[in-house]
Amino acid sequence: MDSVDDVSREREKLERCPPGHADRYVALFNLADALYERYEEELKIHDLNEAITLHRDALELRPVENEEGHRSKSLHCLTFCLYYRYRELGTVDDLNEAITLGREALALCPTGHPHHDRSLHNLGVFLRRKFEKQAEACDLEEAIQLLRAALELRPPGHQQRSLTLPQLIICLSSRYESGGLVADLEELVTLRRAELELYPRGYSDHVASLHNLACDLSRRYAKTAAITDLEESIELHRAALELRPIGHPDRSSSLYELVFCLSRRRDKCRVVEDLEAAVTLGREILELCPQGHPNRASSLHDLAQCLADRFRRQPAAADLDEAIVLEQEALDVLVCGDPSYDTSLRCLMDYVQMKIKAQLTMMSSDGSGVTHFDVEQAIRNTAFETLKTMPTRLLHTHTGVLCNRDAQVSHFLSSPQYKHLVSLCKTRDRDQQMEVIRTEVPRHFQYVTLSHRWGAGEPSLRDVEGRKIYSMPATEGLGKLQGFCAIACGWGYSWAWSDTCCIDKHSSAELQETIGSMFAWYRQSTLTIVYLSDVPDTGSIGSSEWFSRGWTLQELLAPRTVLFYTRNWSLYKNLTSANHKKDAAVLEELERETRIEPRFLTNFSPGMDNARSILQWASLRRTTRPEDIAYALFGIFAVHLPVLYGESAEHALGRLLTEIVSQSGDISVLDWVGEPSPFHSCFPAHITSYQRLSIPPPHLNAEERSSAISEGLEGLSSFEVLSLRDVSSSPTLRSAQLRTQDSSVPGDVHDIHLPARVPLARFFGRLLALPCIPYQVTAIHLKGADPSTSNYTYNVEASGLTPLEIALSVNLEDATRSQGVLYLVRPWHSKLLGPFAAPDAVTDEQLVSALWTPFNALLLSQLRYNEYKRIASSTLITAHPIDRASILNSEIRVFNVV
């Protein structure tokens, strides 16, 4: 009744405020608000309709924002009413109007406004709903960006964080379902963890958070094969299952997911306990699916598979008999012609054949307790398991035939090696059998990879499929393939892989998988043959174009064993070494040509370590398709990103660099000179910008450092410091109009003595949150300019730094005319302090020791909304702290760079 009284009371007030009355806006707004509250209680649509009409009338009385914020307040309430009417009636016009008004509300509540987070959140929710209705990707992308920004403004502890976090999770889940991007899945896992922190044990949503995080970790395992994700997923599903006791409506969901994860780990790691657990849980699932349940057939089939797997590991007739009965019942439930019916029928036939073979084997057993059937099945399983991590297709070097995995196994099962292996197993117990099998089977499938510079007439999959390459005309490309297979065969290997004909380049999915797997395939190969078609027998490998190609960088770093062959398929310099990576003379040549240290050439580990060095190595190389220069580095950096042929090279490189910073916080990738990328101002447009590798300053002992600091102070006292007024009056130099920093400051501020509290650099969409030591620019002198070549040289003064000279390709007056605030910054990472500094507290001497050295600075210009943009330089900006106090008084600020 309170809401009814409120509505009546507010109607009376409105009647006392006719059109033109000073208080009419307030009366309209309050009556609309009371009607909305009554709608929430009674869910009568006419109340909501009237509330919308009144809010529109109120909005007309406030065409612009006033000091009380009436217009933004009305916009917020009207958008919510329209949104709820859309949810009630499904009228798309209401949703579109809510979005339009929501954009206006956001414009009235910019960054820094107390309701900015609310406006971001609401508009993001409306766009998500529009995407669900119309499936337009642009709506989903914008919703994600808005909700990310809202979540940033609602950190842990914020009372509204629990509203934004699940909305962003829903959006990212939708985008992952449609695009399958690993980056979205990585962010989902991070957000799921944050959601779990919101709902600790004891909260009603805790168990759902456990379940959802476990499912996303399982999905990430399917993409990256990181066993730690699968392990954690299993533990979380078990924890969720404990909180969903027998009788809980969602217990079956946890059971299904847990059994699925256990099956995956069983396949990957052969954990016997997982198989036993899967059988136990499978029986419980079956009990939850009685006759008539929609999932009964799949539950019968899954339990039958688990029992059959247990029989294969340790033959017990009861398991196989039960599997047959369960599969027969599944067939009775399913309809003939259904795909699941065909799957169950095939499995049932397999189980029956297994039973027949087992009975025959028992009848012909020689009394040793070991049967032919057990050995053959174990060998076959091991063969397929071995092939899972290898290239999909391989060339059989003996016959020259391209074989898929089934054909590779068939070759093995008909080979003398297989018969010898079966014979060896007859005289051993079960444990010894498996040890021999796991040793001998992978040895048969050892393969050789080819690394080369692509030339004319390279054979494709369709050219060689179903044919013997040795019988085909020895054209340029085929002749190279024939020579490669012959060399591999001569070294005693039966299998070979080439990137020309072993990939279906017409399949985008296979191409994506290949690019993501190539580093691992070269690393797993027993031998990599590098064919240098442009090097004569007496030539030097340094003259080969192979060293200038982008894809061959990973083909140099990944293999553990490499042999170089010249134009006529002769070993380089007739070296008899079985591995040219272990030949000192060859290593010296490789280091000279590639500028890569021998330790990386012989023992390189893929990942984010030494990111700046890897980019410098790649900067000397090129690819036919510009975007490939980034794709060729995916395996080296161990990143999983989609391959998007047709995107620009700048975009491909930008996505890669974003992933490196996001995963590692590595700031060394910001160390470059040249043209900035349109993808992000902190990234270069071309990888060639990394060719100049900065040289770290020498480390000084205590006495030398003390002397250097003293000299720095003396130098400062004799250096003429010009103020902004002095610069303006100079007849020969012009100054850019700089604005000093007042209330406008970068993001979070951190104590430099407590580096453990400083976050790593990280990306939020295209926004880079970059921790830096800032030095505000106080004076700029134009030293020289050549506008025709876009070369400008400036003398720059900044608080806390000695004066320095910088070279730019832009005129700073143009770059700073609208904003004006410039900073020279030292990007921060705890590694700057060295390996011996304690992360929780750093002494003054440690700070001075680490930071009293020249460093490469970035020049940042402030934009609107407290965002910054890097101004790229033509040469390295080498800066030096002015004195000890400037170091000790430093602080670390987080800049939002676009």
N, C-alpha and C positions, 0 to 999 in steps of 0.2 A: 504493500500500500504506500510505502514511502515514495517510490518512484512516481505513482499516480499523483500524490500530493505535490511532488516537485513539479510535475508537468503543469498541473493546474495553477500553481503559484507563479510559474514562469510565464504562462499565458496571460495572466492578469497583468504582470509587469509589462509585457509586450504591448498589451492594449493601451497602457498608459504612456507608451512611447510611439506615437504615430510617425509616419514618414517625415523626415526633417528634424526629428527630436535628437538631441545630442547623445542620448543614451540608447538610441535604437539599436546600434551595432551590438552593444553588450546584451541587450534583451533578446535579440535574434539568436546570438551565439549561445546564451544560457538555455533558452528553450530547446534549441537543437541538441545541446548536450544532454539535457534531461530526457528528451525523446530517445536518444541513442542508448542511454542507460536503461530506460524501460524496455527498449528492444532487446538488449542483452539478457534481461530477466525473463521476458515473456515471448521473445522471438516472433513478434507480430510485424510483418513486413511494412504495414502502413505507417508505423512509427518511424521506421528507417527511411521510408520515402519522404516523409514530412521533414525529418532531420536534414536530409540532403537538400531539399528545397530551401529550408531556412539558412543553412550554411552558405548556399549560393547567394541568397539575398544579402547575408552579412558580408560576404566577400566583395560584392559590388560596392558596398559602402567603404571599403578599404582598398581602392585601386592601387595604392602603393604602400610600402611598409612604413609604419610609424615607430615612435620610440618604444611603445608598448609591445611591438611585435605582433599586432593584430592580424595582419595579412598572412604571415607565415603560420600563425596559430590556426587560423581558419582553413588554410590550405591543408595543414596536417589533419585536421578533423574531417574535412570533406573527403580527402583521399581515403581515409579509413572507412568512412561510411560507404563510399562507392565500392571499395574493395569488398566489404562484407556483403553488399547487395550482389556483387558479381558472384561471390561464393554461394549466395542463396539462390540466385536465379540463373547464373551462367551467362549474363548479358556481356558480350565482349566490349561493347561501347563503354560500359561502366569501367572496365579494367583499363581501356585505353585512356579514358579521361583521368583516371587515378594516376596513370603514368605521366601524362602531360602535366597535371597539377603537381605531382611529386617532383618533377624536374624543376618547376618554378620554386617549390619549397626549398629544394637543395640550393638553388642559386641565391635565395634569400638567407640561407644559413651556411655561408662558406667556411673554409677551414678556420678554426679558432672560435667559431660560434658555439654556444653551449648545446645547441640542438643539431649540430652538424652530423653527429653519429646517428641520431634518430632519422634524419632525412636520408642519409646514405642507406641505412638498414631498410627503411620502408620502400624506397624506390627499388632496391635490390629484390625485395620480396615480390613486389608487383611484377617486375620483369621476369622473375622466375615463373610466376603463374602464367604469364603470357607465353613463355617458352613451352610450358606444359600444354598449353592450348593450341599453339600454332607451330611449334617446333622450329622456330627460326633461330639459328645458331647465334646471330648477333645479339639477340636478347639475352641468351644464356651467358655469353662472354661479358656483356655489360653488367649483368647481375653479379657475376663472380668478382669483377673488379670493384663494384660498389660494396659488396659484403666484405671483401678483404679489407677495404679501407675502413669500414665500420668496425670490424673486429680489431683492427689496430688501435682504434680509439676506445675500445672496450677491453682492456687488458685483464689478466687474471685478477679476480677480486671485484671487478665491476659488476653491479647488480644486473645489468642488461646483457652481459656476455652470453648467458645461457640462451638468449633469444637468437642472437646472430650466428653463433657457432653452428647449430644444427642446420640453419638455412644455407650457410656456405657449404656444409657437407653435402646437402641434397644437390646443390648445383654442381659441385665437382663430381659427385657420383654420376649425375646425368651426363656430364661431358665425357667422363671416362667410359661410360657405357657406349657412347656413340663414337668416340675417337680412339679409345684404348691407349692414351698417352701415359707413359710411365710417370712423367712429371706430375700429372694429376693424382695418380695413385700414391706417389710419395707424399704429396701435400695432404691427401686424405688420411694417410696413416698418422701424420703429425697432428692433424686436427682431431682425429679419433682419440689420440692420447690426451689431448687437451680436454676433450669431452669427458674422458674417464676421470681426469682430475676434478672436474666439476661435480661428478657424482661418485664420491668414494663409497666404500662398503657401508651399507645401511640406508642409502638412498634408493628410492623406488626404481630409478633409471639406471642403477649401477650395473645390473645384470645385462640389460640391453646394450649398454656401452661396451661391456666386455665382449659380448657376442659380435657386435659390429666391428670392433677393432680386430678381432680374431679373423673375421671374414675378409677384411681388407688386407691383412698380412698374408692370408692364404692366396689372395689374388696377386699380391706382389711377388710371392714366391713363384707363381705360375709364369710371371714375366721375367724375373731375374734369376731364378733358381738359387736364391740365397737361403741356405738351409736354416740359418738363424731365424728367418721369418716363419718358416714352417714350424720350427720348434716352439717359438713363442705363441703361434696361433693355436697349437695343440694345448699348451698350458692354459691359455685364456679360455678356450672352449671347455676344458675340464673344470675350470673355476666357475664358468657360467652354468655348467651342468649341475654342479653341487648346489647352486642357488635356485635351480629349477627341479625340485624333487619330483618323484613319481606323482602324477596327477596334475602337474603344472601344465597349462595349455601350450606353452612354448618349449617344453622339454624335447619334443620330437625334433624340432628345428636344430637344437644344440646337438642332439644325437647324430642327425644326418651329417652336419658339418664336421663333427669330431671324427666320425668314421671315414669321411672323405679325406681329411688331413692325415689320419693314420695310414690310410691306403697309399697316399702319396709318399709318406716317409718310408713306408715298407718297400715301395718300388725303388726309392732312391738309396736307402741305407741298409735294406734287408734286415730290419729290426724284427726279430721273432716275436718280441713282446707286443709289438703293434698289431701283428696278425691275430694274436690271441685276444687282444682287447677289441679288435674289429669284429671278431666272431661273437664275443659276449654282447657288445653293443648292438650288433646286427640282430641278435635274437630279441633284445628288448624293443628295437624298432618294429620288428615284425609283430610283437604283441600289441603295439600301439596302432597297428593297421589291420583290424579284423576284416572278415569277409565284407566286401562292398566298399572298403576304403579306397579312395582314388590312388593311393600310393602303395597298395598291397603288392602289385605285380613288381614294381621296382624294388621293393624291400625283399621280396622272395629272391629276385635275381641277384641283388647285391650280396645277400647272405650266402647264396650258392657259390658265388665267385670266391668269397673269402674261404669257404670250406674247401673248394677245389684247390686254391693256392696253398692251404695248409697241407692238403694231401700231396701236392707236388714237393713240398719241403720235407715232409715226413709221412710217407704213405701209411694211411690208416683207412681200411675199407669202409668204416662207418662214416667218415667224412665224405667220401666220394658218393656213397649211397644216398646220404642225406642231400647232397648237392643235386643229384639227379632228381630226387623227389621234389625238391623245392622248385627247380627249373620247370619240371612238368606241370606243377601247379600254376606257375607264372604263365605258361602257355595257355592253360585253361582259362585264365582271367583275361588275357589279351585277345585282340581280334586279329585274325589272319590278314596280312597286308600292312599292318602297322609296323613301322621301323623297329619298335621295341620287340615285336613278335619275332621278326627275323633275327634279331640279336640273340634272344633267348633260345631260339631254335638252333642257331649255330653253336652256342655254348653247350646245349644239351647233347648235341652230336659229339662235341669234343669230349665231354665227360664220359659218354658211353664208350667212345674209342679208348679213352684212358683206362676204363675199367677192363675192357677186353684185353688190352696190352698187358695190364698188370696181372691178370689171371694167366695169360700165356707165359709171361716171364716167370711167375711162380712155379709153373709146371716145368719150365726148362732151366730152373736155377741150378747152378753148379755147386751149390752148398756154401759158397763164400759169403752169402748174405748180401751180395752186391748184384744188382740186376742191370741188364742193358738199358731198360726203360728209364731207370733213375738217371743214369749217366747221360743218355742222349738228351733228355729233357733239360738237365742242368746245363749241358753244353749249349743247347739252343738258347736257353734263357740268358746265359752269360753273353752269348754272341750278340743278341739283340740289345742287351743292356750296354755293351761296349759301343755299339754303333750309334746309340742315342746322342752321344756328344760329338760325333764325327760328321763330316759333310754328308749330305743326303745322297749324293751320287759320287762314285769313284770309277776311274778307269782301271780295268784289269790289265796290268802291264804285259801279261803273257799272251793274251788274245787281242788286245786293243779294243775291247768292247766296254762301253759305258754301262755301269750296273747300278741299279737302285739297291736299297738295303736288303730286300728279299733275295735279289739275285746274288748279292755278296754272301749272304748266309748259305744259299744253295751251293755256291762255289766251294765254300768251306766244308759243307757236309759231304761233298763228293771228293774231297781232297785226301791224299795220303796222310796229311797231318792230322786230320780228324780221326781216321782209323787208328793211327798210332796213339792218339790221345785216349780213345775208348779202350785200347789195349792196356795202356798204362793204368787206367782207373780200375781195371778188373782185380788187381792185386793189392788194392789199398782200401782202407776203411773210409767211411763217409767224409770225415774231416779232411783226410789226406786227398781224397778225390777233389773236393771243392778247392783246395789249395792249388792242386795241379791245374784244374780247369781255369781258375782265375789268373793263373800265370801264363798258360799256353794260348788261350783264346785271344787275348789282346795282342799277343805277339804275332798271330796270323794276320791281324787287321792293321798292322803298322802301315802307314802310308807316307808318301812323299809329296810335297807341295812344290809348285812352280812359281817363281817370281820372275817377272820379265817386263819389258816395255812393249805395250801393245803395238802391233804393226798392221799392215794391210792383210786382208783375207783371213782374219782370225776365225776359226770354226765355232759355230754356235751349237747349242744343245740340239736343235733340230737338224743340223748338218750331220752329226755323228750318231744320233740316237738310232739304235738297231743296226748299226754298221760296225765293221772292224776298221779301225783307223789305219792299220798297217796296209790294208788293201786299197786305200783311197789315194788319189793322185797327190804327190808330195808338193803341193803349192806352198807358198811362203808360210802361211799360218799353220797348215796341216803338217808341213815338214818340221816345223818347230815342235808341234805336239808329238809327232812320231819320235823325234829325237829325244824329247823329254822322257817319254814312256820307256824307250829303249834304255836310257841311262838309269832310270829308276829300277828297271828289271835287272840290269847289270849289277846293281848294288844289292840285289837279292830281295827286293820288295815287290809284292804282288799288286799293290794298289797305289794309285797316283791321282792327284787332284790339280786341276787347272781352272783358273777363274774365267776361262773363255767358254768352255763347253760343258762344264759341270754345274752350271746355274741356269735356271729358267728365267731369263731376264724379262720375259713377257708377264711374269707373275710378280705383282708388286709386293705381295705378302712374302714370297720367297726371297725377293731382292732385299727386303727389309731384314729378314732373318739372317741372310748371308752377311750383310754389312755389319750387323750386330755380333756375328759369330766369327768373322774372319780372323781377328787377332787370336782367339782361342784355337781355331783350327790350325793356324801356322804354329802356335806354341805347342799344340799336341802332336804335330807331325814329327816323325822320326828324323826326317831330313828335309831341308828346303834347298832346291836347286835354283840358283840365280843364273839366268841365261842372259848374257850381255851380247846381243846381236851386233852391236856396233864396236866391239873390241876385237881386233885381230889377235892371233895367237901370241904375237910378240908385244902386244900393246899393254897399256896400263888401265886398270879398272877406273881410274879417276877420270878418264875421258868419256865414260859412258853417260848417256842421257838418263840411265836408270837412276842416277843419284839426284836428278832434278825433278822426279815425278812424285806427286803427293801420296799415291797409294803404296809406293814401295817403302815408305818410311816404316810402317808397321811390319812389312815383310822383311825388313832388316832387323827390327827390334824384337819381334816375337819369337822367331825360331831359336832353338838352342844349338842346332847343328846346321851349318850352311856350307855349301860348296859353290864356288863361282866357276862358270863355264864360259868360254869365249865363243866367238862367232862359229867356229867349226866344231863345236862340242868337245873342245879340249879343256882339261882342267887348267885353271889359271896358273900360269908359270910352271905347269907340270908338277904342282905341289902334290905330294903323296899323303898329306895330312887328311884324316877322315873328317876334320872340322876346321874350316878356314877361320872360324872365330877364335880358335886357339892358336893360330899361327901369328907370331909376334909381328912379322913383316906386314902381313895382310891387315892386322888390326891397326898398325901405324898408318897405313894408307887409308883405311876407312875413317880413322879419326881426322886425318888431314882433309879428306873430301867432305865429310859430313859435319865436322866440328862437334862431334859427339864423343864424350869420354869413353874409354874402353870398358869401364865398369858398367856403363849403360848398354854398350853393344853386346856384352856377354851375359849380363844378368839383369835385364830390364824387367821391372814389375809394373804392370798397368795400374793406373790410378791417378790421383790428383797431386801426388808429390812431384816436385820439380816441374810444375805446370808451366812456369815462365820459360824454362829451358826447352821443353817440348815444343812450345809455340815458336821459339826461335829456330829450332831445327826445321819445323814445318814451313817457316817463312821463306826458306830458300828454295821451296819446291812449288810446283804448279800442277794443275789438273786440266783435262780437256773441258769438263763441265765445271764452271766456277764454284758451284756449291759443293762439289766433291772434296774440296780442300778441307772443309769442316767435317764431312762425313768420314773421311779417311782417318780422322783422329778419334772417332767415337770409341773404337776398341782400345786405343792407346790410353785414353782417359778412363776407360771402363764405365762409360755412361750409356744409358739406354734411352735414346731419343728417336722419334719418328723420322724417317727419311722422306723428305718432301720435294721430290724433283720438280723443278719449275720455280722454286723460291729463289730469291736473290742470294748471292754469296754473302752479302752483309747480314742478311736475316739468318742464314744457316750458321755463320760464325757467331752471331749474337746469341742464338739459342744455346750453342755449345758453351760459350763463355759464361752465360747466365747459369747454366747447370753447374759449371766448375765452381763459381762463387757460391752458389746456393748450397752445394754439398760440402764444400771445404772451408768457405770463408777466406779463401786465398786471395790476397790483394795484389800479388805479383803480376796477375794478368792485366792490371791497370797500367803497367809500366810500359809505355810505348810512345812513339812520336809519329805524327802524320795526320792524315785526314780522319775526322771522327765518323762513326757509323750513324746512319739514320735510325738504326735499331736502338741505340743508346749512346749518349754522349761520352760515357766512360769507356766505350769499346772502339777499336779502330775499324775503319771501313774495309781495310785489306789486311790480310795476315802478314804481308810484307812489312807492316809497321813494327813487327817484333824483331826485325833483323838486327837492330842495334840493341845488344844486350848490355844493360848497365853494369858497370864495374863497381863492386862495393868498396867503400873507402877502407884503407888499411886499419888494422886494429893496433892501437897504441898502448904502451905500458903506462903505469900510473904516472911516472915522471914525465913522459912525453905528453900525456894528456893534460897534466897540470900546466906544462909549458904552453901547450896549444891554447888552452883556455885563457891563460894570462895574455898571450899575444893577441887573442881575439878581442879582449877588453881594451888593450892599448890601441889596436887598430880602429876600434869604434870611436875612441876619444878624438882621433885626428881626422875622422871622416866627416865631411860636410853633410849634415842632415838638412834636407830641404823640407820645409812645411808645405802644406797645400797652398798657402798664400804665396810662398816663394815661387812655387812652380807656376802659378797662374801669371805671375808678373815677369817670368823669364821671356826675353825677346826671341830666343832661339828654340825653345822647347815648348810643346803644347801639353797640357794635362787633360786626361779624361775627367769628366765631372763625377767624382765619387761621392756617395752618400754614406755617412758614418752610420754604424749600427746602433739603433736605439732599442726599441722594444722588440724588433725583429731578430730572433735568434734561431739557430738550428735546433735540432731535436734534443734528445736526452743528453744530459751532461754527466760525466763520470770522473771520479778522482783517479788521476794517473798513477797514484800510489797503490791503487787497488785494482790491478788489471784483470783479476778473475771475474769482476763484475761487468766488464765491458763485453757486449755481445759481439759475435763475429759479423762481418759484412754479410748481408743477405738480401735477397730479392723478394719483393712482393709484387707479382706481376712484372711490370716494366720499371718499377720504382726500386732503386738500390738504396738500402739503408746502410750508409758507409760511416763507420766510426773513424774519426780523424783528430789529429792535433791541429787546431786552426790557427792561422796567423792572418789577421785582417790587413788587407792592403790599405796603406795610408797615403801613398803618393805614387804617381806614374809619370815618367818622363818619356816622351817619344824621342828616341835617339836617332832613328832613321826609318825611312819608309820608301817603298817602291810599289805603289798601287797596281802598276801594270803586271807585276808578278805576285801580288798579294803577299808581300814580305814586309813585316813591321817589326822593328826592334825597340824594346822598351827597357829603361832603367826603372826598377820597381823597388819601393820600400814597403815593408810590412812589419807590423809590431812583433817584436821578438826574433826577427831575422836580420842578418847583415844584408845590406843592399845587394841586389842581384840584377842580372840582365836576362831577359827572356826574348825569344823570337817566336812570333805568331804569324798565322796566315790571315788573321782578321784584325780589323781596326778596333781597338778597345773602346774607342769613343762610341762607335756604332753598337758594340756588344753590350755596353753598360748604360746607354742613354736612358732607357726606361727604368731600369732597376738601380744599377750603380754599385751595389755592395759586392765587393770581390774578396775572395779569400785565397791564400796559398795554404794548402793543407798537406799534412803528412798522413796518408792512410795508415790506420792502426791495426796491428795484429800483435798478439802477445809474443810471437816469435822475435819481434824487434828487441826484446829484452835479453835474448840469448837463452841457452838451456839451463842456466843455473839460478835464475831469478825465481823466487817463490811467488806463485800466482796470487796468493792471498794478501801479500804485503811486500812492497819493494822499497829498498832504502834509497836515500838521496844519491849515494855514490853509485849504486847500480843504475839509476836513471841517467845520471850524467855520463857514466861510462858507456851506456848503450846508445844515448841519443845525441852525444856531442860528436857528431860526424855529419858530413854533408849527406843530403838525402835528395831523392827525386820527388819534387813536389807536384801537386796537381793544382791548376788554377780553376776555381769555381766562381760562377756568377749567380747571384740570387735571382730567382724568378718569383712569380706570384705564389701565394699559398705556402710560403716557407719551403719551396722546392728550389733546387739548384741544378745548374747545368755546367758540365765541364767545358772549358775552352781549350781546345787542343793546341799543342805547341809544335813548332817546326823542329825544335831541338829539345833535349832533356832540360827540364827546369831544375837546376842544382841549387839547393838552398842550404843555409847553415844557421843554426841558432846563434843569437848575438852574444849570449853570455850564460853563465851557470844559472842565474836567476830565471832567465826566460824558459829554461828547461824545467826547473823545479816548480814554477808557477803555472806550468801548462795544465790544460784540462783536455779531456777527450769528449768531443761532441759527435752526435750521430747526425749526419747530413742526409737528407732525402734527395737523391740525385736522379734526374730523369735523362 
